[in-house]
Amino acid sequence: ETAVFQTPNYHVTQVGNEVSFNCKQTLGHDTMYWYKQDSKKLLKIMFSYNNKQLIVNETVPRRFSPQSSDKAHLNLRIKSVEPEDSAVYLCASSSTGGDYEQYFGPGTRLTVL
Amino acid sequence: GDSVTQTEGLVTVTEGLPVKLNCTYQTTYLTIAFFWYVQYLNEAPQVLLRSSTDNKRTEHQGFHATLHKSSSSFHLQKSSAQLSDSALYYCALSDPGGYKLTFGTGTSLLVDP
């Protein structure tokens, strides 16, 4: 099956803990993204990677750090989570040089207590 | 920076009647790609329509939109709404490199029987 996969589906944690989310795509794309969808359903880009290189780094707190081991994998680590980090984190991928259509994964819902 | 405006947070329409969701934008890019994404409940956003050609109508699944650069608009329309169209709709524009999508705030479409 070709798609964008994310783990875990849900994560509940306490303020100050560290969390990590994983994303894998089997679409053969060369660009991957992290988006944050908040409780009001606002959808905003956080990071994008092209062939393991960071291309876009929006105004995101320094406790967020993405990591890409290869063009098919993109992880997101949050050190010392805060209540405002509660959201759905969506991973997406696309093929540059194509039509720029981005394919989204199902998301990881983070709840910070 | 770029911005996408969706003026309606919620649109309610009776099944079988036409529907229009508004989208306007501001950008300094000359070459741009526009999208309508649809997100059904508890699912990932997925592309509904795409366009980068001025004044050309694009259609998919009964929906249509035309990019009008003169008025900076990319409104979404359907002649006959279906119950299954109930979802959250996002208008988005891509930077020229395809590394970042800027989303509008989203419009929830509710189709009543």
gemmi code that builds the backbone of each chain (N, CA, C; Angstrom):
import gemmi

chains = {
    "A": [
        ("GLU", (0.845, -1.191, 0.000), (0.000, 0.000, 0.000), (0.882, 1.243, 0.000)),
        ("THR", (0.581, 2.176, -0.908), (1.343, 3.410, -0.983), (0.550, 4.505, -0.301)),
        ("ALA", (1.184, 5.127, 0.694), (0.481, 6.145, 1.466), (1.468, 6.847, 2.394)),
        ("VAL", (0.924, 7.698, 3.262), (1.694, 8.356, 4.313), (1.226, 7.779, 5.645)),
        ("PHE", (2.170, 7.250, 6.404), (1.856, 6.578, 7.659), (2.430, 7.378, 8.828)),
        ("GLN", (1.656, 7.462, 9.898), (2.113, 8.179, 11.092), (1.905, 7.328, 12.332)),
        ("THR", (2.882, 7.399, 13.236), (2.745, 6.771, 14.543), (3.243, 7.713, 15.616)),
        ("PRO", (2.610, 7.691, 16.787), (1.377, 6.980, 17.128), (0.144, 7.729, 16.615)),
        ("ASN", (-1.022, 7.144, 16.782), (-2.261, 7.831, 16.431), (-2.606, 8.887, 17.469)),
        ("TYR", (-2.384, 8.526, 18.730), (-2.700, 9.408, 19.849), (-1.556, 9.369, 20.857)),
        ("HIS", (-1.396, 10.472, 21.563), (-0.417, 10.492, 22.638), (-0.873, 11.492, 23.686)),
        ("VAL", (-0.946, 11.011, 24.920), (-1.305, 11.870, 26.047), (-0.099, 11.937, 26.973)),
        ("THR", (0.262, 13.141, 27.370), (1.461, 13.287, 28.185), (1.313, 14.475, 29.139)),
        ("GLN", (2.257, 14.581, 30.023), (2.244, 15.673, 30.998), (3.134, 16.821, 30.522)),
        ("VAL", (2.822, 18.007, 30.996), (3.655, 19.180, 30.709), (5.104, 18.899, 31.117)),
        ("GLY", (6.028, 19.269, 30.222), (7.448, 19.113, 30.516), (8.074, 17.844, 29.987)),
        ("ASN", (7.238, 16.884, 29.555), (7.779, 15.640, 29.001), (8.254, 15.832, 27.569)),
        ("GLU", (9.007, 14.827, 27.098), (9.460, 14.819, 25.707), (8.649, 13.793, 24.936)),
        ("VAL", (8.289, 14.154, 23.687), (7.532, 13.233, 22.839), (8.176, 13.175, 21.459)),
        ("SER", (7.959, 12.072, 20.769), (8.447, 11.912, 19.395), (7.370, 11.301, 18.531)),
        ("PHE", (7.247, 11.830, 17.329), (6.287, 11.316, 16.361), (7.040, 10.876, 15.111)),
        ("ASN", (6.524, 9.824, 14.491), (7.174, 9.296, 13.305), (6.274, 9.385, 12.079)),
        ("CYS", (6.902, 9.563, 10.939), (6.175, 9.615, 9.677), (6.984, 8.891, 8.610)),
        ("LYS", (6.268, 8.095, 7.818), (6.893, 7.369, 6.720), (5.987, 7.443, 5.508)),
        ("GLN", (6.581, 7.689, 4.349), (5.780, 7.680, 3.128), (6.349, 6.669, 2.140)),
        ("THR", (5.437, 5.972, 1.476), (5.819, 4.954, 0.498), (5.357, 5.349, -0.896)),
        ("LEU", (5.275, 6.662, -1.113), (4.811, 7.191, -2.396), (5.962, 7.532, -3.330)),
        ("GLY", (7.186, 7.385, -2.844), (8.335, 7.719, -3.682), (8.586, 9.208, -3.819)),
        ("HIS", (7.996, 9.987, -2.927), (8.162, 11.448, -2.973), (9.515, 11.866, -2.403)),
        ("ASP", (9.916, 13.109, -2.728), (11.201, 13.591, -2.237), (11.063, 14.720, -1.217)),
        ("THR", (9.860, 15.150, -0.941), (9.646, 16.244, 0.003), (8.616, 15.828, 1.039)),
        ("MET", (8.907, 16.152, 2.314), (7.995, 15.819, 3.407), (7.796, 17.038, 4.292)),
        ("TYR", (6.657, 17.044, 4.971), (6.233, 18.236, 5.713), (5.638, 17.845, 7.066)),
        ("TRP", (5.741, 18.776, 8.011), (4.968, 18.710, 9.238), (4.053, 19.924, 9.294)),
        ("TYR", (2.767, 19.648, 9.576), (1.786, 20.694, 9.786), (1.173, 20.515, 11.171)),
        ("LYS", (0.726, 21.623, 11.736), (0.010, 21.589, 13.004), (-1.431, 22.036, 12.759)),
        ("GLN", (-2.373, 21.213, 13.233), (-3.787, 21.579, 13.145), (-4.307, 21.751, 14.559)),
        ("ASP", (-4.647, 22.979, 14.915), (-5.018, 23.239, 16.299), (-6.498, 22.951, 16.542)),
        ("SER", (-6.935, 23.279, 17.732), (-8.310, 22.945, 18.140), (-9.356, 23.710, 17.334)),
        ("LYS", (-8.961, 24.817, 16.726), (-9.874, 25.579, 15.860), (-9.753, 25.145, 14.399)),
        ("LYS", (-9.013, 24.086, 14.182), (-8.813, 23.510, 12.852), (-7.929, 24.367, 11.944)),
        ("LEU", (-7.213, 25.320, 12.539), (-6.255, 26.070, 11.749), (-5.084, 25.164, 11.392)),
        ("LEU", (-4.689, 25.194, 10.122), (-3.672, 24.286, 9.598), (-2.472, 25.122, 9.167)),
        ("LYS", (-1.313, 24.879, 9.829), (-0.137, 25.716, 9.539), (1.100, 24.867, 9.342)),
        ("ILE", (1.897, 25.253, 8.349), (3.156, 24.568, 8.075), (4.127, 24.807, 9.226)),
        ("MET", (4.857, 23.767, 9.582), (5.925, 23.916, 10.573), (7.277, 23.756, 9.885)),
        ("PHE", (7.470, 22.642, 9.220), (8.745, 22.334, 8.575), (8.480, 21.628, 7.244)),
        ("SER", (9.456, 21.777, 6.329), (9.464, 20.917, 5.154), (10.896, 20.513, 4.844)),
        ("TYR", (11.033, 19.277, 4.370), (12.327, 18.696, 4.033), (12.289, 18.224, 2.588)),
        ("ASN", (13.385, 18.463, 1.894), (13.551, 17.933, 0.540), (14.811, 17.093, 0.517)),
        ("ASN", (14.671, 15.804, 0.250), (15.832, 14.902, 0.230), (16.703, 15.070, 1.475)),
        ("LYS", (16.081, 15.027, 2.615), (16.710, 15.100, 3.936), (17.207, 16.487, 4.313)),
        ("GLN", (17.033, 17.467, 3.446), (17.479, 18.818, 3.774), (16.310, 19.692, 4.208)),
        ("LEU", (16.514, 20.415, 5.304), (15.489, 21.324, 5.802), (15.341, 22.501, 4.843)),
        ("ILE", (14.130, 22.714, 4.360), (13.869, 23.776, 3.402), (13.061, 24.898, 4.045)),
        ("VAL", (12.021, 24.526, 4.755), (11.142, 25.514, 5.383), (11.158, 25.282, 6.877)),
        ("ASN", (11.383, 26.347, 7.618), (11.350, 26.300, 9.081), (10.585, 27.546, 9.516)),
        ("GLU", (9.279, 27.364, 9.714), (8.452, 28.500, 10.086), (8.741, 28.902, 11.526)),
        ("THR", (8.074, 29.932, 11.978), (8.295, 30.412, 13.340), (7.726, 29.401, 14.316)),
        ("VAL", (8.593, 28.480, 14.699), (8.196, 27.389, 15.582), (9.088, 27.444, 16.813)),
        ("PRO", (8.549, 27.240, 18.006), (9.390, 27.246, 19.211), (10.551, 26.270, 19.098)),
        ("ARG", (11.651, 26.602, 19.720), (12.867, 25.802, 19.608), (12.746, 24.428, 20.230)),
        ("ARG", (11.721, 24.198, 21.025), (11.559, 22.867, 21.609), (11.106, 21.846, 20.561)),
        ("PHE", (10.715, 22.330, 19.352), (10.349, 21.430, 18.266), (11.580, 21.181, 17.396)),
        ("SER", (11.902, 19.937, 17.154), (13.032, 19.628, 16.282), (12.676, 18.473, 15.350)),
        ("PRO", (12.681, 18.733, 14.059), (12.424, 17.678, 13.087), (13.720, 16.945, 12.770)),
        ("GLN", (13.560, 15.741, 12.224), (14.733, 14.976, 11.805), (14.346, 14.072, 10.649)),
        ("SER", (15.197, 14.030, 9.637), (14.931, 13.187, 8.477), (16.129, 12.300, 8.220)),
        ("SER", (15.905, 10.974, 8.262), (16.995, 10.030, 8.025), (17.157, 9.731, 6.541)),
        ("ASP", (16.079, 9.793, 5.807), (16.100, 9.640, 4.365), (14.826, 10.284, 3.827)),
        ("LYS", (14.686, 10.301, 2.515), (13.577, 11.076, 1.960), (12.209, 10.454, 2.228)),
        ("ALA", (12.186, 9.242, 2.756), (10.914, 8.590, 3.039), (10.487, 8.704, 4.502)),
        ("HIS", (11.358, 9.216, 5.345), (11.067, 9.293, 6.776), (11.277, 10.697, 7.317)),
        ("LEU", (10.351, 11.106, 8.158), (10.468, 12.410, 8.823), (9.886, 12.288, 10.219)),
        ("ASN", (10.694, 12.634, 11.208), (10.244, 12.554, 12.594), (10.139, 13.950, 13.182)),
        ("LEU", (9.412, 14.028, 14.282), (9.275, 15.303, 14.998), (9.424, 15.027, 16.482)),
        ("ARG", (10.349, 15.733, 17.103), (10.539, 15.611, 18.531), (10.165, 16.931, 19.197)),
        ("ILE", (9.470, 16.817, 20.317), (9.126, 18.005, 21.100), (9.721, 17.820, 22.499)),
        ("LYS", (10.656, 18.662, 22.822), (11.253, 18.614, 24.155), (10.426, 19.486, 25.083)),
        ("SER", (10.101, 18.956, 26.239), (9.404, 19.742, 27.255), (8.107, 20.356, 26.717)),
        ("VAL", (7.126, 19.496, 26.481), (5.862, 19.945, 25.887), (5.131, 20.911, 26.818)),
        ("GLU", (4.343, 21.775, 26.176), (3.535, 22.751, 26.903), (2.073, 22.570, 26.489)),
        ("PRO", (1.148, 23.084, 27.290), (-0.280, 22.875, 26.986), (-0.679, 23.336, 25.584)),
        ("GLU", (-0.069, 24.401, 25.086), (-0.444, 24.905, 23.753), (0.046, 24.005, 22.622)),
        ("ASP", (0.821, 22.993, 22.971), (1.259, 22.035, 21.952), (0.179, 20.996, 21.651)),
        ("SER", (-0.868, 20.982, 22.449), (-1.976, 20.057, 22.188), (-2.583, 20.384, 20.827)),
        ("ALA", (-2.569, 19.417, 19.940), (-3.010, 19.629, 18.564), (-2.915, 18.301, 17.824)),
        ("VAL", (-3.303, 18.334, 16.550), (-3.056, 17.211, 15.654), (-1.874, 17.582, 14.774)),
        ("TYR", (-0.885, 16.714, 14.740), (0.297, 16.956, 13.918), (0.174, 16.083, 12.670)),
        ("LEU", (0.130, 16.759, 11.537), (-0.076, 16.090, 10.256), (1.215, 16.079, 9.457)),
        ("CYS", (1.554, 14.912, 8.976), (2.702, 14.741, 8.094), (2.178, 14.663, 6.661)),
        ("ALA", (2.922, 15.202, 5.734), (2.523, 15.150, 4.323), (3.757, 14.936, 3.462)),
        ("SER", (3.521, 14.525, 2.228), (4.634, 14.386, 1.293), (4.191, 14.809, -0.096)),
        ("SER", (5.165, 15.151, -0.930), (4.878, 15.533, -2.316), (6.125, 15.316, -3.150)),
        ("SER", (5.948, 15.487, -4.448), (7.058, 15.339, -5.367), (7.339, 16.696, -5.999)),
        ("THR", (8.482, 17.267, -5.706), (8.815, 18.561, -6.296), (9.061, 18.378, -7.795)),
        ("GLY", (8.745, 19.427, -8.514), (8.858, 19.308, -9.946), (7.601, 18.744, -10.553)),
        ("GLY", (6.677, 18.366, -9.711), (5.391, 17.871, -10.194), (4.319, 18.921, -10.023)),
        ("ASP", (3.144, 18.495, -9.597), (2.046, 19.448, -9.474), (1.902, 19.996, -8.064)),
        ("TYR", (2.866, 19.692, -7.203), (2.914, 20.192, -5.825), (1.784, 19.682, -4.949)),
        ("GLU", (1.045, 18.705, -5.392), (-0.028, 18.165, -4.567), (0.564, 17.428, -3.379)),
        ("GLN", (0.095, 17.747, -2.201), (0.608, 17.120, -0.983), (-0.381, 16.073, -0.485)),
        ("TYR", (0.166, 14.945, -0.100), (-0.616, 13.833, 0.424), (-0.387, 13.768, 1.923)),
        ("PHE", (-1.489, 13.749, 2.664), (-1.410, 13.816, 4.115), (-1.572, 12.445, 4.761)),
        ("GLY", (-0.879, 12.290, 5.883), (-1.103, 11.144, 6.739), (-2.300, 11.384, 7.653)),
        ("PRO", (-2.679, 10.382, 8.454), (-3.867, 10.492, 9.300), (-3.686, 11.393, 10.511)),
        ("GLY", (-2.439, 11.727, 10.831), (-2.186, 12.635, 11.947), (-1.904, 11.927, 13.264)),
        ("THR", (-1.226, 12.647, 14.142), (-1.011, 12.213, 15.521), (-1.643, 13.267, 16.424)),
        ("ARG", (-2.592, 12.831, 17.237), (-3.264, 13.760, 18.154), (-2.514, 13.784, 19.474)),
        ("LEU", (-1.977, 14.937, 19.826), (-1.234, 15.114, 21.076), (-2.082, 15.878, 22.075)),
        ("THR", (-2.201, 15.319, 23.263), (-2.893, 15.991, 24.361), (-1.894, 16.179, 25.493)),
        ("VAL", (-1.720, 17.425, 25.901), (-0.797, 17.743, 26.985), (-1.614, 18.152, 28.210)),
        ("LEU", (-1.453, 17.398, 29.273), (-2.235, 17.647, 30.489), (-1.518, 18.585, 31.435)),
    ],
    "B": [
        ("GLY", (3.928, 38.574, 3.639), (3.807, 37.148, 3.383), (2.512, 36.825, 2.698)),
        ("ASP", (2.378, 35.566, 2.309), (1.156, 35.113, 1.654), (0.024, 34.964, 2.650)),
        ("SER", (-1.188, 35.125, 2.164), (-2.352, 34.876, 3.004), (-3.507, 34.392, 2.151)),
        ("VAL", (-4.323, 33.552, 2.752), (-5.519, 33.033, 2.106), (-6.693, 33.306, 3.037)),
        ("THR", (-7.746, 33.870, 2.492), (-8.898, 34.241, 3.300), (-10.131, 33.446, 2.902)),
        ("GLN", (-10.712, 32.803, 3.867), (-12.006, 32.142, 3.685), (-12.961, 32.828, 4.651)),
        ("THR", (-13.917, 33.543, 4.126), (-14.741, 34.415, 4.959), (-15.799, 33.666, 5.759)),
        ("GLU", (-16.222, 32.506, 5.280), (-17.271, 31.780, 6.003), (-16.675, 30.672, 6.846)),
        ("GLY", (-17.020, 30.663, 8.100), (-16.588, 29.574, 8.959), (-17.489, 28.368, 8.811)),
        ("LEU", (-18.777, 28.648, 8.567), (-19.769, 27.577, 8.415), (-20.750, 27.963, 7.309)),
        ("VAL", (-20.964, 27.024, 6.410), (-21.971, 27.194, 5.375), (-22.944, 26.028, 5.477)),
        ("THR", (-24.207, 26.351, 5.588), (-25.246, 25.322, 5.650), (-26.111, 25.423, 4.410)),
        ("VAL", (-26.343, 24.301, 3.765), (-27.138, 24.286, 2.532), (-28.030, 23.052, 2.527)),
        ("THR", (-29.158, 23.167, 1.909), (-30.070, 22.034, 1.771), (-29.638, 21.163, 0.601)),
        ("GLU", (-29.749, 19.868, 0.802), (-29.377, 18.906, -0.245), (-30.063, 19.254, -1.566)),
        ("GLY", (-29.262, 19.220, -2.642), (-29.807, 19.487, -3.963), (-29.674, 20.932, -4.411)),
        ("LEU", (-29.374, 21.815, -3.476), (-29.207, 23.223, -3.817), (-27.746, 23.542, -4.095)),
        ("PRO", (-27.497, 24.644, -4.820), (-26.102, 24.999, -5.122), (-25.388, 25.554, -3.895)),
        ("VAL", (-24.068, 25.430, -3.938), (-23.258, 25.922, -2.833), (-22.012, 26.600, -3.389)),
        ("LYS", (-21.573, 27.633, -2.692), (-20.366, 28.358, -3.076), (-19.561, 28.675, -1.825)),
        ("LEU", (-18.286, 28.288, -1.841), (-17.374, 28.615, -0.749), (-16.354, 29.608, -1.274)),
        ("ASN", (-16.184, 30.698, -0.541), (-15.330, 31.780, -1.027), (-13.877, 31.625, -0.592)),
        ("CYS", (-12.988, 32.058, -1.493), (-11.557, 32.027, -1.205), (-10.890, 33.178, -1.953)),
        ("THR", (-10.198, 34.023, -1.213), (-9.383, 35.066, -1.823), (-7.982, 34.982, -1.252)),
        ("TYR", (-7.046, 35.611, -1.932), (-5.663, 35.445, -1.492), (-4.849, 36.705, -1.736)),
        ("GLN", (-3.708, 36.740, -1.061), (-2.699, 37.769, -1.314), (-1.363, 37.061, -1.431)),
        ("THR", (-0.630, 37.360, -2.489), (0.682, 36.770, -2.678), (1.530, 37.648, -3.569)),
        ("THR", (2.833, 37.541, -3.403), (3.755, 38.266, -4.266), (4.301, 37.353, -5.356)),
        ("TYR", (3.943, 36.034, -5.270), (4.447, 35.108, -6.268), (3.754, 35.354, -7.609)),
        ("LEU", (4.518, 35.192, -8.677), (3.936, 35.309, -10.014), (3.408, 33.961, -10.489)),
        ("THR", (4.135, 32.904, -10.146), (3.705, 31.558, -10.524), (3.227, 30.841, -9.284)),
        ("ILE", (1.975, 30.492, -9.250), (1.395, 29.911, -8.052), (0.478, 28.752, -8.393)),
        ("ALA", (0.343, 27.853, -7.474), (-0.622, 26.765, -7.599), (-1.616, 26.888, -6.464)),
        ("PHE", (-2.881, 26.682, -6.790), (-3.949, 26.770, -5.804), (-4.646, 25.432, -5.644)),
        ("PHE", (-5.109, 25.212, -4.434), (-5.764, 23.951, -4.123), (-7.014, 24.195, -3.290)),
        ("TRP", (-7.939, 23.297, -3.446), (-8.985, 23.083, -2.455), (-8.753, 21.705, -1.865)),
        ("TYR", (-8.604, 21.668, -0.536), (-8.500, 20.409, 0.183), (-9.807, 20.181, 0.938)),
        ("VAL", (-10.185, 18.917, 1.061), (-11.368, 18.559, 1.838), (-10.944, 17.599, 2.935)),
        ("GLN", (-11.479, 17.839, 4.113), (-11.181, 16.964, 5.251), (-12.490, 16.449, 5.835)),
        ("TYR", (-12.727, 15.163, 5.659), (-13.899, 14.537, 6.258), (-13.601, 14.224, 7.719)),
        ("LEU", (-14.665, 14.025, 8.487), (-14.512, 13.835, 9.929), (-13.551, 12.701, 10.232)),
        ("ASN", (-12.576, 12.989, 11.084), (-11.579, 11.999, 11.525), (-10.730, 11.429, 10.389)),
        ("GLU", (-10.594, 12.191, 9.312), (-9.726, 11.779, 8.221), (-8.687, 12.851, 7.929)),
        ("ALA", (-7.734, 12.501, 7.079), (-6.703, 13.451, 6.677), (-7.222, 14.356, 5.569)),
        ("PRO", (-6.696, 15.561, 5.458), (-7.044, 16.408, 4.307), (-6.615, 15.725, 3.011)),
        ("GLN", (-7.430, 15.921, 1.965), (-7.085, 15.375, 0.652), (-7.430, 16.397, -0.409)),
        ("VAL", (-6.683, 16.355, -1.496), (-6.901, 17.337, -2.560), (-8.223, 17.089, -3.256)),
        ("LEU", (-8.961, 18.178, -3.441), (-10.210, 18.121, -4.195), (-10.006, 18.714, -5.593)),
        ("LEU", (-9.357, 19.882, -5.634), (-9.121, 20.562, -6.906), (-7.765, 21.236, -6.882)),
        ("ARG", (-7.207, 21.424, -8.089), (-5.946, 22.114, -8.209), (-5.986, 22.990, -9.455)),
        ("SER", (-5.349, 24.181, -9.374), (-5.243, 25.020, -10.558), (-4.058, 25.963, -10.454)),
        ("SER", (-3.461, 26.249, -11.588), (-2.421, 27.269, -11.654), (-2.602, 28.145, -12.890)),
        ("THR", (-3.687, 27.903, -13.619), (-3.942, 28.622, -14.868), (-5.047, 29.649, -14.687)),
        ("ASP", (-4.740, 30.875, -15.020), (-5.705, 31.958, -14.865), (-6.913, 31.746, -15.761)),
        ("ASN", (-8.099, 31.957, -15.208), (-9.367, 31.916, -15.943), (-9.713, 30.558, -16.549)),
        ("LYS", (-9.132, 29.514, -16.057), (-9.459, 28.170, -16.529), (-10.224, 27.416, -15.457)),
        ("ARG", (-11.376, 26.893, -15.813), (-12.223, 26.142, -14.884), (-11.640, 24.744, -14.694)),
        ("THR", (-11.588, 24.322, -13.431), (-11.152, 22.975, -13.114), (-12.281, 22.286, -12.347)),
        ("GLU", (-12.483, 20.987, -12.630), (-13.605, 20.277, -12.026), (-13.181, 18.936, -11.464)),
        ("HIS", (-13.851, 18.511, -10.406), (-13.609, 17.184, -9.845), (-14.748, 16.853, -8.896)),
        ("GLN", (-15.268, 15.651, -9.005), (-16.314, 15.150, -8.116), (-17.511, 16.109, -8.047)),
        ("GLY", (-17.835, 16.755, -9.130), (-18.976, 17.653, -9.182), (-18.680, 19.068, -8.722)),
        ("PHE", (-17.534, 19.275, -8.113), (-17.120, 20.620, -7.699), (-16.328, 21.287, -8.820)),
        ("HIS", (-16.363, 22.592, -8.856), (-15.556, 23.326, -9.824), (-15.072, 24.627, -9.220)),
        ("ALA", (-13.957, 25.105, -9.763), (-13.374, 26.373, -9.325), (-12.595, 26.965, -10.490)),
        ("THR", (-12.522, 28.281, -10.509), (-11.765, 28.982, -11.539), (-10.854, 29.983, -10.856)),
        ("LEU", (-9.573, 29.918, -11.170), (-8.617, 30.873, -10.628), (-8.762, 32.192, -11.381)),
        ("HIS", (-9.018, 33.261, -10.669), (-9.122, 34.594, -11.264), (-8.074, 35.486, -10.619)),
        ("LYS", (-6.972, 35.662, -11.312), (-5.886, 36.472, -10.760), (-6.270, 37.946, -10.684)),
        ("SER", (-7.177, 38.375, -11.556), (-7.583, 39.786, -11.550), (-8.298, 40.163, -10.259)),
        ("SER", (-9.000, 39.193, -9.678), (-9.711, 39.452, -8.424), (-9.115, 38.660, -7.265)),
        ("SER", (-7.996, 37.992, -7.524), (-7.310, 37.196, -6.477), (-8.281, 36.234, -5.795)),
        ("SER", (-8.993, 35.463, -6.602), (-9.990, 34.569, -6.031), (-9.909, 33.165, -6.634)),
        ("PHE", (-10.409, 32.209, -5.863), (-10.448, 30.804, -6.300), (-11.624, 30.161, -5.566)),
        ("HIS", (-12.830, 30.628, -5.870), (-14.027, 30.147, -5.175), (-14.398, 28.739, -5.604)),
        ("LEU", (-14.955, 27.991, -4.669), (-15.380, 26.598, -4.924), (-16.890, 26.556, -5.054)),
        ("GLN", (-17.385, 25.857, -6.065), (-18.829, 25.801, -6.297), (-19.267, 24.392, -6.661)),
        ("LYS", (-20.520, 24.143, -6.367), (-21.153, 22.901, -6.779), (-22.610, 23.205, -7.062)),
        ("SER", (-23.142, 22.657, -8.115), (-24.504, 22.999, -8.530), (-25.569, 22.304, -7.689)),
        ("SER", (-25.218, 21.151, -7.138), (-26.200, 20.404, -6.362), (-25.494, 19.700, -5.203)),
        ("ALA", (-25.636, 20.244, -4.013), (-24.932, 19.687, -2.857), (-25.519, 18.334, -2.433)),
        ("GLN", (-24.643, 17.445, -2.006), (-25.039, 16.121, -1.529), (-24.720, 15.992, -0.039)),
        ("LEU", (-25.444, 15.124, 0.642), (-25.217, 14.916, 2.068), (-23.754, 14.544, 2.332)),
        ("SER", (-23.189, 13.764, 1.417), (-21.815, 13.292, 1.590), (-20.780, 14.402, 1.402)),
        ("ASP", (-21.213, 15.586, 0.986), (-20.289, 16.717, 0.827), (-19.993, 17.406, 2.154)),
        ("SER", (-20.727, 17.053, 3.180), (-20.503, 17.663, 4.495), (-19.081, 17.354, 4.965)),
        ("ALA", (-18.313, 18.404, 5.167), (-16.895, 18.251, 5.510), (-16.301, 19.634, 5.756)),
        ("LEU", (-15.010, 19.644, 6.063), (-14.255, 20.886, 6.234), (-13.439, 21.122, 4.970)),
        ("TYR", (-13.569, 22.318, 4.399), (-12.908, 22.637, 3.143), (-11.868, 23.739, 3.358)),
        ("TYR", (-10.672, 23.479, 2.869), (-9.590, 24.442, 2.967), (-9.173, 24.897, 1.565)),
        ("CYS", (-8.978, 26.192, 1.444), (-8.334, 26.753, 0.263), (-6.856, 26.943, 0.619)),
        ("ALA", (-5.974, 26.685, -0.330), (-4.549, 26.788, -0.029), (-3.774, 27.224, -1.265)),
        ("LEU", (-2.677, 27.928, -1.030), (-1.788, 28.263, -2.140), (-0.390, 27.745, -1.843)),
        ("SER", (0.300, 27.373, -2.910), (1.643, 26.824, -2.786), (2.679, 27.849, -3.219)),
        ("ASP", (3.816, 27.868, -2.514), (4.931, 28.688, -2.973), (5.472, 28.090, -4.271)),
        ("PRO", (6.225, 28.844, -5.052), (6.671, 28.347, -6.365), (7.486, 27.065, -6.320)),
        ("GLY", (8.202, 26.833, -5.214), (9.000, 25.618, -5.123), (8.222, 24.407, -4.674)),
        ("GLY", (6.985, 24.632, -4.228), (6.182, 23.524, -3.724), (6.587, 23.070, -2.342)),
        ("TYR", (7.294, 23.935, -1.603), (7.784, 23.534, -0.289), (6.880, 23.965, 0.855)),
        ("LYS", (5.843, 24.734, 0.536), (4.995, 25.236, 1.620), (3.600, 25.527, 1.096)),
        ("LEU", (2.607, 25.011, 1.801), (1.220, 25.370, 1.521), (0.755, 26.354, 2.592)),
        ("THR", (0.128, 27.430, 2.139), (-0.501, 28.365, 3.061), (-2.000, 28.139, 2.980)),
        ("PHE", (-2.593, 27.760, 4.120), (-4.005, 27.414, 4.150), (-4.856, 28.574, 4.638)),
        ("GLY", (-6.092, 28.619, 4.141), (-7.092, 29.480, 4.736), (-7.573, 28.869, 6.041)),
        ("THR", (-8.490, 29.551, 6.686), (-8.954, 29.114, 8.003), (-9.955, 27.973, 7.938)),
        ("GLY", (-10.384, 27.635, 6.730), (-11.302, 26.524, 6.559), (-12.764, 26.936, 6.641)),
        ("THR", (-13.590, 26.253, 5.862), (-15.044, 26.453, 5.885), (-15.708, 25.107, 6.094)),
        ("SER", (-16.496, 25.008, 7.136), (-17.261, 23.783, 7.365), (-18.525, 23.835, 6.530)),
        ("LEU", (-18.729, 22.828, 5.721), (-19.941, 22.728, 4.911), (-20.848, 21.677, 5.518)),
        ("LEU", (-22.055, 22.086, 5.818), (-23.054, 21.167, 6.360), (-24.220, 21.112, 5.379)),
        ("VAL", (-24.480, 19.921, 4.862), (-25.582, 19.727, 3.922), (-26.725, 19.042, 4.657)),
        ("ASP", (-27.848, 19.730, 4.709), (-29.026, 19.204, 5.401), (-29.943, 18.461, 4.438)),
        ("PRO", (-30.614, 17.408, 4.927), (-31.552, 16.689, 4.053), (-32.793, 17.501, 3.778)),
    ],
}
model = gemmi.Model(1)
for chain_id, residues in chains.items():
    chain = gemmi.Chain(chain_id)
    for i, (resn, *xyz) in enumerate(residues, 1):
        res = gemmi.Residue()
        res.name, res.seqid = resn, gemmi.SeqId(i, " ")
        for name, pos in zip(("N", "CA", "C"), xyz):
            atom = gemmi.Atom()
            atom.name, atom.element = name, gemmi.Element(name[0])
            atom.pos, atom.b_iso = gemmi.Position(*pos), 0.0
            res.add_atom(atom)
        chain.add_residue(res)
    model.add_chain(chain)
structure = gemmi.Structure()
structure.add_model(model)
structure.setup_entities()
